[in-house]
Amino acid sequence: MNFNPMISVVMSVYNAEKYLDEAIQSILHQSYKDFEFIIINDGSTDRSLEIIKKYQNKDKRIILITRENKGLIFSLNEGIKKSKGKYIARMDADDISLPERFQSQIKLLESNNEIGVCGTAIIGFSDDMKKNISYYSENNKELKTELLFSSVFAHPTVMMRRKLFKKFNLKYEEKYKNAEDFGLWVQMSEYTKFSNIKDPLLKYRILDDSITRLADKYIEDRYKIIKSIFQNYLDKLELENTEQENRLHFNLTVNARIKDSNISFNILKKYFKKIEYANNKKKLFSSSDLKKVLGKKWLWNLYYTKNIRGIFSMYLFYGVWSILSK
């Protein structure tokens, strides 16, 4: 076994016996072979440990950590500390990485030293729904601008440079529980460039008991956590929001909340102008990138409200431009 692998794959497992075989096999069958596979059995009470050991006995690239339950954030930080690779690749125990995922990400990262985090598009699926592809922006500046509102990567797709964690003392933060990836990207945005590969290289399983869905059942706790993350950007813009504006900003972070919120276009326009005015002073984002991000939010609100007043705005133009310029 190569004790200095190019990639350290980090996967936390908690009672994942139903889908674990597929997840592990999808990593072991990668076309790119130079990796270690760190699997943390986070106190599972089902057959997960038995399944992991079965594969460990066949493939020495698997490094098993097994102990009592300490949660996803602790497990991911533990796996990163244990890792030896130049890159850290995330994986979840219920998803499926396509065979060329690692090869494609290594190719991009090895030829672009300034990029520290690379994700991919995903194929969302479940037992009772058709497959759908979700694409993410590829350009660093656009991704940094979109981070004003929400996470810009599909978490289980990312590959990251390990040196960033050590050099800048980065980690997943408990204070951002259930949005720990969003919090990490905001931290990392200070130190490196971002990119996404346009091809879908991971099948993302959509479950009713996913962390995000469960977290959204406790909406007030979710609001406080997400607000504390996007507040990092608001502080840089020197924006002082009212409680109503913070609630609006929170509702704009996820399309499902836009759908349920019935947002007034007058209120939306007023808030967007406030953000643009602050950015014109601080120059945090390029004006065109910011307008495209705000335009996309405007489009989604128009789609869900079907309010004709939303058509008569410059933000509609920027939303359409953001789609056509891909």
C-alpha positions in Angstrom: 0.0 0.0 0.0 1.2 3.5 -0.8 1.5 5.3 2.6 1.6 8.7 0.9 -1.5 8.4 -1.3 -2.6 11.2 -3.5 -6.2 11.2 -2.1 -7.6 10.5 1.4 -11.3 9.7 1.1 -13.2 10.5 4.4 -16.6 8.9 5.0 -18.5 8.8 8.2 -21.0 6.0 8.8 -23.9 5.8 11.2 -26.4 3.0 10.8 -26.1 3.0 7.0 -26.4 -0.7 6.3 -29.1 -0.3 3.6 -26.9 1.6 1.2 -23.4 1.1 2.5 -22.3 -1.7 0.0 -23.0 0.6 -3.0 -21.2 3.6 -1.4 -18.1 1.6 -0.6 -18.0 -0.2 -3.9 -18.3 3.1 -5.8 -15.1 4.3 -4.2 -13.2 1.0 -4.6 -14.1 0.9 -8.3 -12.8 4.4 -9.1 -10.7 4.5 -12.2 -8.1 6.5 -10.2 -6.6 4.1 -7.7 -4.1 6.1 -5.6 -6.1 6.7 -2.4 -6.6 5.7 1.1 -10.2 5.2 2.3 -10.8 6.4 5.8 -14.1 5.1 7.1 -15.3 6.2 10.6 -17.9 3.9 12.1 -19.6 6.5 14.3 -21.2 4.1 16.8 -23.5 2.2 14.4 -25.9 -0.3 16.0 -26.9 -2.0 12.8 -24.7 -4.2 10.4 -22.6 -1.2 9.2 -19.4 -2.3 11.0 -19.7 -5.9 9.7 -20.1 -4.5 6.1 -17.0 -2.2 6.5 -14.9 -5.1 7.9 -15.9 -7.3 5.0 -14.4 -4.8 2.5 -11.4 -4.0 4.7 -10.4 -7.6 4.6 -10.3 -7.4 0.8 -8.8 -4.0 0.3 -6.0 -2.7 2.4 -6.6 0.9 1.3 -9.5 1.0 3.8 -8.6 2.4 7.2 -11.3 1.8 9.8 -12.0 3.9 12.9 -14.7 2.5 15.1 -16.0 3.9 18.4 -19.0 5.3 20.1 -21.2 7.9 18.4 -19.8 11.4 18.4 -21.6 12.9 15.4 -20.8 13.8 11.8 -18.8 17.0 12.5 -16.5 15.2 15.0 -16.1 12.3 12.6 -15.1 14.4 9.6 -12.5 16.4 11.6 -11.2 13.1 13.0 -10.9 11.7 9.5 -9.1 14.8 8.2 -6.6 14.6 11.0 -5.9 11.0 10.2 -5.5 11.6 6.5 -2.1 11.5 4.7 -3.2 12.4 1.1 -2.4 15.6 -0.8 -6.2 15.9 -1.3 -9.2 15.0 0.9 -12.3 13.7 -0.9 -15.6 13.6 0.9 -18.1 10.8 0.5 -21.4 9.9 2.2 -22.5 6.4 3.1 -25.7 6.6 1.1 -24.4 8.1 -2.1 -22.7 6.6 -5.2 -19.5 8.1 -6.8 -19.3 7.5 -10.5 -16.1 5.8 -11.7 -14.4 8.8 -13.2 -15.1 11.2 -10.3 -11.6 11.1 -8.8 -9.8 11.1 -12.1 -11.7 14.2 -13.2 -11.1 16.1 -10.0 -7.4 15.3 -9.8 -7.0 16.4 -13.4 -8.5 19.8 -12.6 -6.7 20.3 -9.3 -3.3 19.2 -10.5 -3.5 21.7 -13.4 -4.8 24.6 -11.3 -2.8 25.1 -8.2 -4.8 28.1 -7.1 -8.0 26.0 -6.8 -8.4 24.5 -3.3 -11.9 23.1 -3.4 -13.5 21.2 -6.4 -17.0 19.8 -6.5 -19.1 18.4 -9.3 -22.7 18.3 -10.5 -24.9 15.6 -9.0 -27.6 13.2 -10.1 -30.4 13.4 -7.4 -32.4 10.2 -7.0 -34.6 8.3 -4.6 -36.7 5.1 -4.6 -39.8 7.0 -5.7 -38.7 9.8 -8.0 -37.1 10.3 -11.4 -33.5 11.2 -11.6 -32.6 14.9 -11.9 -29.3 16.6 -12.5 -28.3 19.6 -10.3 -25.6 21.8 -11.7 -23.4 24.3 -9.8 -21.5 27.3 -11.0 -18.0 26.6 -12.1 -16.4 30.1 -11.9 -14.6 31.1 -8.7 -16.0 34.6 -8.5 -19.5 33.5 -9.1 -19.2 30.8 -6.5 -17.9 33.3 -3.9 -20.8 35.7 -4.7 -23.4 32.9 -4.4 -21.9 32.1 -1.0 -23.6 35.3 0.2 -26.8 33.2 0.3 -26.0 29.5 0.5 -23.6 26.6 0.1 -22.1 26.4 -3.4 -21.0 22.7 -3.4 -22.7 19.4 -3.1 -20.9 18.4 0.0 -20.2 14.7 -0.8 -18.7 15.6 -4.1 -15.9 17.9 -2.9 -12.2 17.3 -3.1 -10.0 19.7 -1.1 -6.3 20.4 -0.6 -5.3 19.0 2.7 -2.7 21.6 3.3 -5.4 24.3 3.7 -6.7 22.7 6.9 -3.3 22.7 8.5 -2.0 26.0 7.2 -5.1 28.0 8.2 -6.3 25.8 11.1 -9.6 25.1 9.3 -12.2 22.5 10.5 -15.9 21.8 10.4 -17.4 23.8 13.2 -19.9 22.4 15.8 -21.6 25.8 16.0 -22.7 25.3 12.4 -24.3 21.9 13.0 -26.3 20.7 10.0 -24.8 23.5 7.9 -21.2 22.7 8.7 -20.2 22.5 5.0 -21.6 26.0 4.3 -19.7 27.3 7.3 -16.5 25.7 6.0 -16.8 27.2 2.5 -17.2 30.6 4.0 -14.0 30.0 6.0 -12.1 28.6 3.0 -13.2 31.4 0.7 -10.7 33.7 2.4 -7.7 31.5 1.4 -8.3 29.7 -1.9 -10.3 29.5 -5.2 -13.3 27.4 -5.8 -14.5 25.4 -8.8 -17.1 22.8 -9.9 -16.9 20.3 -12.7 -19.9 20.6 -14.9 -20.3 16.8 -15.3 -22.5 15.0 -12.8 -20.0 12.6 -11.1 -22.0 11.5 -8.0 -25.4 10.0 -7.5 -26.9 11.9 -4.5 -29.6 9.9 -2.7 -32.5 12.0 -1.5 -33.9 10.6 1.8 -36.7 11.8 4.0 -34.4 11.5 7.1 -31.5 13.4 5.5 -29.7 15.8 7.8 -30.9 18.9 6.0 -34.5 17.8 5.9 -34.5 16.9 9.6 -32.8 20.2 10.5 -35.5 22.2 8.6 -38.1 20.7 10.9 -36.6 22.8 13.6 -36.8 25.9 11.6 -35.9 28.5 14.3 -32.7 26.6 15.2 -31.9 26.4 11.4 -32.5 30.1 11.0 -30.1 31.0 13.8 -27.3 28.8 12.4 -27.7 29.9 8.8 -27.9 33.6 9.9 -24.7 33.2 11.8 -23.0 32.0 8.6 -24.2 34.6 6.1 -23.6 37.3 8.7 -19.9 36.8 7.9 -20.6 38.3 4.5 -23.0 41.0 5.7 -20.3 42.2 8.1 -17.8 42.5 5.2 -20.4 44.6 3.4 -21.0 46.6 6.6 -24.7 45.8 6.2 -26.9 46.1 9.3 -30.1 44.2 8.6 -33.4 44.4 10.4 -34.9 41.2 11.7 -37.3 41.2 8.7 -34.4 41.5 6.3 -32.5 38.7 8.0 -35.6 36.5 7.7 -35.9 37.4 4.0 -32.2 36.6 3.4 -32.8 33.2 5.2 -35.8 32.4 3.0 -33.8 33.2 -0.1 -31.1 30.6 0.7 -33.2 27.6 -0.4 -35.7 27.5 -3.3 -38.2 25.5 -1.1 -38.3 28.4 1.3 -38.8 30.9 -1.6 -41.7 28.8 -2.7 -43.3 28.8 0.7 -42.6 32.5 1.6 -44.7 34.4 -0.9 -42.1 37.2 -1.1 -43.3 40.6 -2.1 -41.4 41.9 -5.1 -41.4 45.4 -3.6 -39.6 44.1 -0.5 -37.3 42.0 -2.5 -36.3 44.9 -4.8 -35.7 47.1 -1.8 -33.4 44.6 -0.2 -31.5 43.8 -3.3 -30.8 47.5 -3.9 -29.5 47.7 -0.3 -27.1 44.9 -1.0 -25.9 46.4 -4.3 -25.4 49.8 -2.6 -23.3 48.3 0.1 -21.3 46.3 -2.5 -20.7 49.4 -4.6 -18.9 50.9 -1.5 -17.0 47.8 -0.3 -16.3 46.2 -3.7 -16.6 42.7 -2.2 -18.1 41.2 -5.4 -18.0 42.2 -9.0 -21.2 44.1 -9.9 -22.1 41.8 -12.7 -21.7 38.6 -10.6 -23.8 40.1 -7.8 -26.5 41.1 -10.2 -26.6 37.7 -11.8 -26.9 36.0 -8.3 -29.7 38.4 -7.3 -31.3 37.9 -10.7 -31.5 34.2 -10.2 -33.2 34.7 -6.8 -35.7 37.1 -8.5 -36.4 34.5 -11.2 -37.2 31.8 -8.7 -39.5 34.1 -6.8 -41.2 34.9 -10.1 -41.5 31.3 -10.9 -43.2 30.4 -7.6 -45.4 33.5 -7.2 -46.3 33.9 -10.9 -46.8 37.6 -10.1 -46.7 39.7 -13.3 -45.2 42.6 -11.3 -42.0 40.6 -11.1 -41.6 40.8 -14.9 -41.0 44.5 -14.9 -37.6 44.7 -13.3 -34.0 44.8 -14.3 -33.4 41.7 -12.0 -35.4 39.6 -14.4 -32.9 40.5 -17.1 -30.0 39.6 -14.9 -31.6 36.3 -14.0 -32.1 35.4 -17.6 -28.5 36.6 -18.4 -27.2 34.3 -15.6 -28.7 31.3 -17.3 -27.8 32.2 -20.9 -24.2 33.1 -20.1 -23.5 29.5 -18.8 
